[in-house]
């Protein structure tokens, strides 16, 4: 299969293979025993309602509008593009939670003709493994996908961080489980934050601002807009009678924009990851629906992106 790497500048590269375009972190791509990537919507067999240029899309999540056959075919295309056809794809039933799954073995193959599910139906929003041949995956359509790897102990993790998961410290807790289960040191970890909705587009209400200020002293750094007023629970319009609006017709409360990338970067730094070991994609899913899926921009008829990471089988450590 013909392959080419379109580099571009900076910390990211694009792997083009089989009609797909997969984003990769250069720091992780240097590790020959590691498989990783962040999918885009380009290529695939699905036909979402909102198409760009009438092109088929690489939807990797089971949605109401797509068929199971399409999604399985798209997943197979992704694995082929990454030279990972022999690896077991481990997905989770994501809950926007802080549940962490440690997967330290590949289950026996399912009966012939049935799709294999290495997770055993596990629910959570982060997965960790050191088992070669297991490819961890999280699905997103605005939330931040985070891939973690400790090159010293060859332990990897995939994390799904929306505003609820970030509020529950899911990235920090994933690092804690990596350390508890496998003895990694956060200072050795490389972290790649893939495309998600940016602060340019991610408006949230006062309940989110108030929740964040209750958890993080640094929260004010991650919001744009009247954060302090909303976080303090101040009435946005204390003199409602001046508006002369009839009851039930008050203007909506002011909103703020949340920078999920900044919030998760801070969590990683706070947990001990070096700043030089953290990279984040500059792409906003809401701004770039030509390349990426965005639930906020496109609604329930959008698809799902996938971020994957795993250890190749058969590649031994250097002496």
N, C-alpha and C positions, 0 to 999 in steps of 0.2 A: 504494500500500500504506500503510495507516494505521500510524503510528509514534507512540510516546510514550517519553519518557525519565523513568524513575523515579529521582529524584536520590538522596535520602538524604544524610547528612552526610559530610563528609570528602573524601578524595581520589578516591573511586570513584563511578561511576554505573552504572545498568543500562539498557541499550538493549533495548526490547521491540519486536519486529517479527516478523511471520509466525509467531506462536506460540512464538518462541524468547525466551530471556533471555540477553543477552550482557553480560558485565562489561567495563567500560572505565575506563581511568585518565583522570581529568579533564584532567590536564596534557597528555596526548597527544591527547585528543578536541578540544582547542582548535585543533589544526593542521588546516586545511581540506584540505591535500594528502595527509594521512596516513589510512590505513585500519588499524584495529587492533581487537582484541577477544579476550576469553577466554570460550570457550563454557561453558555449563552443560549438565546432562543433560536439561533440560526441552525438550519438543517433539520433533520428529523422527519416525522411522518404525520404529525398532528396538524389540524386546521382550526385554530381558535377563531372565535367570532371576529375579533379585532386583529386582522392580519396586516402586516406591513409589506406592500408589494406583492400580496397574494402568495407569499412564500410559505411552505410548510414549516412547522415549528418543532423544536426539540422540547416538548413538554415531558418532564420526568416525574410528574406527580399524578396520582390517580384522582381525577376530578370528574365532576358530573358530566361535563360536556365532551370528554375524550373517552376513547375505548381503552380497555385494559390491554388489548393487543397492540395498540399504538404505543402506549407507555412502555411496555416490555420491549418492543422493537427499538424505541428511542434509548432505553437504558443499555441495550445490547450495543447500539452504535456508539454510545459514550465509552463503554468499556473497550470496544475495539479501537477507538481513537487513542486511548491511553495505553494500548498494548496490555490490557488487564483482563482479557477474556477469561482467563483461568481463575480469576479471583472471585470470591464470594462478596456480593454487594450487601452490606448490612445497613438497612434503613430502620428508622424509629417511628413510632406513632407519636408525633410531636404534640406537646401540650402547652407550650409557652410557660414552662416550669423551670425548676432548678434540679430536676431528677437527672442523675448521671448513671449511665450504664457502663460497666466494665466487662468487656468481651475478651476472654482470654483463651478461647478455643473455637474451632470451627465445628459446628454440629454435623452429624452425619447427613449425607445427602437425602433429600426428600424422595419419596417414591417417584418412579419414572413418570414423566408427563406433568408433574406438579412443579410450580415455581418454588425454588428454595428460599427460605426466609431465615437467614443466620441469626436474626435477632430474637427469634422465637416469639414475635409479637410484643417485644418489650416496649414500654412507653417511657419517654423521656425526651430531653432536648440536648443531650451531649452523650457521646460514646467514646470510650477509650480502649485501646488494644496495644499489645506488643506481639500479636500473632501474625506471622507472615501469611499472606494469601487472603487476608480479610480486609475488605475495602469499606471503610466507614463512610456514611453519607448523611448529610442533612439537607433538607429542602427549604427553599426560601422563595419569596416573591416580594420582598421589601426588607424583611428582617436581615440582620447581619450574620453571614456565615463566617465562622472562625475556625481555621485549621491550625493545630498545634503539633509540634514535633520536638522531641528531645533527641538530638543526633547521638548523644553519648550512650544512652540506654535503648535507643530505638523504640520509643514509646510515642504513639500518636493519638490525637483526639480530634473529633469534629464537634463543633458547638453551634447551636441555633440560638441566636440572641435577638429577640424582639424587645419591645419596651418592657414587657412583663418579665422576661427572662433576665434582662439586664438589671431590672429592679431587684431581682432575687439573687444577684451576683453569680449567674450561671458560669461565666467565663472563669472567674476566680475560683469557684468551687470545682470546676473541672481540673484546674491546675492542682488544687488540693488533693483531689482523688488520684491524679497521676502520681503525686508524691507519696501518698499513703500506700497505694497499691504496688508501685513499681520503683520507688525510691528516686524519682527524678529530682533534679534541682531546677527551680524556675529560671535561674540565671542562665541555664544552658538552652532553654526552650526558644525555638523560632516560632513566630506567630504571623499568620497572614489573614487579614480581614478582607473578605471578598466584597463584591458589589452589594450595596443595600441602599435603602432610601436615604438621601442626604438631608442635612439640616436645611438646605434650600427649599425642600418640599414637605418635610415631615411636621405638619401642624398637629398639636395635641392640646387637650383642654386643661382646665385648672386642676382636675383630679389627678392628672399625671404629674403636673408640677408639684402638687402637694405631696404625692407619694414619694417622689424623688428626693425632695428636701428632707423628708423624714428618714431617709436611708443614707444619704451622701452629703457630707459637708462641702464637697466640691461641685454639687449639682448646679449651682448658679453659672458655672463655666460652660455648661452644655446646652443652655437654652438661649434663644434669641427672642426678644419681645418683652412684655411686662411680667417677667418671671417673678420678681420679688413680690409684686402685688398679688398675683395669682397664688403663689406658694403660701402667702400669709393668709389666704382665704378672704381677702377684702372684697366687699361688694363692688362689682364693676360699675354699677350705676346707683350710687346711694340716694340720689334725688330723682327717683323714677317719675315722680309727678311732673317734673319739668319736661319730660318727653311728650306728655299728653297722649301717650299710647294707651289704648284700651287694655284691660286686664288680659294677661296671657299673651301679649304682643310685645313684650320687652325685647330689645335687641339681644342677640346672642352674646354670651360672655366672650371677652377677648381671648385669643389663643396665642400660644407660643410655639416655636419650632425647636425640636429636640435633635441634638447631634448624637445619634447612637454610636457612631464610630468613636467619637471623643470619649464617650462614657465607657465603652468597652476597652479602649486603649488605656484609660486611667486604671481600670480594674486589673489589667494585665501588669501594668507598671507597679501598682500597689501590691500585687502578689509576688513580685520579684523578677519579672521578665525585664531584660535590658531594653532600653529605648531603641538601641541600634538593631535589635532583633525583631522589631515589630514593624510590619508594613501594612498599609491599608489601601485598597483600591480607591481611586478618585471618582469612579463611576457611580452615578445615582440611578437607581432603577426607575424612578419616576420620570427623570429627565430623558433617559435613554431606552424608551420602549421599542425603539428600532432594533436594539441589541439584547435587551433584558426584559423579563416579566416584572410587572408591578401591579399588585393587588390594589394599592391606593389609587393608581392612575386608571387602571383598566377594569377594576371590579372583579366579580366572581368568575368571569369568563376568561381570566388570564390563566397562564400555565405556571409551572413550578421549575425553578432552577435547582441545580444540585451541586453541592460542594463535596468532594470526595478526597479521602486520604487513606493510605495503607502501605504496608511493607511488602515488597516483592519477595516471593518465595525463591529459595535457591541462591540468594546472594549473601555470602558469608561476610562477616566482619573482616576488615584488613588486619593482618597480624601486627 
